[in-house]
Amino acid sequence: PVSQASKEEAVYRDILQAIAVEPLTIGQLAKQLSLDSDEVRGYLDWMKKVGKVVASGRARATRYSAAS
């Protein structure tokens, strides 16, 4: 059985890997990672607070990329 912590770590790594290629919207990330948009939004909100990702654009056009 996969622990909740290891699942969260895997999703975190998958998001960073996906946005390293190009900035993506929440919808694009959700589709690419086969996750619910609300779940992806939660991860991105946390990752933004801790400085791992940056957002550009507004509303549905907001794209997330890895912080430098």
C-alpha positions as CSV (number, residue, x, y, z in Angstrom):
1,P,0.0,0.0,0.0
2,V,1.2,3.5,-0.9
3,S,1.3,5.9,2.0
4,Q,-0.4,9.4,1.7
5,A,3.0,11.0,2.1
6,S,4.6,9.1,-0.8
7,K,1.6,9.8,-3.0
8,E,2.0,13.5,-2.2
9,E,5.7,13.4,-2.9
10,A,5.1,11.7,-6.2
11,V,2.5,14.3,-7.3
12,Y,4.8,17.1,-6.2
13,R,7.7,15.7,-8.3
14,D,5.4,15.1,-11.3
15,I,4.2,18.7,-11.2
16,L,7.7,20.1,-11.1
17,Q,8.7,17.8,-13.9
18,A,5.8,18.8,-16.1
19,I,6.2,22.5,-15.6
20,A,10.0,22.3,-16.2
21,V,9.2,21.7,-19.9
22,E,6.8,24.6,-20.3
23,P,4.4,26.7,-18.2
24,L,1.1,25.0,-17.9
25,T,-2.4,25.8,-16.6
26,I,-4.2,23.9,-13.9
27,G,-6.4,22.2,-16.5
28,Q,-3.4,21.1,-18.6
29,L,-1.6,19.8,-15.5
30,A,-4.7,17.9,-14.3
31,K,-5.1,16.3,-17.7
32,Q,-1.4,15.4,-18.1
33,L,-1.2,14.0,-14.6
34,S,-4.7,12.4,-14.6
35,L,-5.7,14.3,-11.5
36,D,-8.7,16.3,-10.4
37,S,-8.3,20.1,-11.1
38,D,-9.1,20.9,-7.5
39,E,-6.3,18.6,-6.3
40,V,-3.8,20.2,-8.6
41,R,-4.9,23.6,-7.5
42,G,-4.2,22.7,-3.9
43,Y,-0.7,21.5,-4.7
44,L,0.0,24.6,-6.7
45,D,-1.3,26.9,-4.0
46,W,1.0,25.3,-1.5
47,M,4.0,25.2,-3.9
48,K,3.5,28.9,-4.7
49,K,3.5,29.7,-0.9
50,V,6.8,27.9,-0.4
51,G,8.4,29.4,-3.5
52,K,8.6,26.4,-5.7
53,V,6.4,27.7,-8.5
54,V,5.5,31.0,-10.0
55,A,2.2,32.0,-11.7
56,S,1.8,34.3,-14.6
57,G,-1.4,35.4,-16.3
58,R,-4.9,35.8,-14.9
59,A,-8.0,33.6,-14.3
60,R,-8.2,30.6,-16.6
61,A,-5.1,31.7,-18.5
62,T,-2.8,31.5,-15.4
63,R,0.2,29.4,-16.2
64,Y,2.5,27.9,-13.6
65,S,6.2,27.4,-14.0
66,A,9.1,26.4,-11.8
67,A,10.6,29.2,-9.7
68,S,14.2,30.0,-10.5
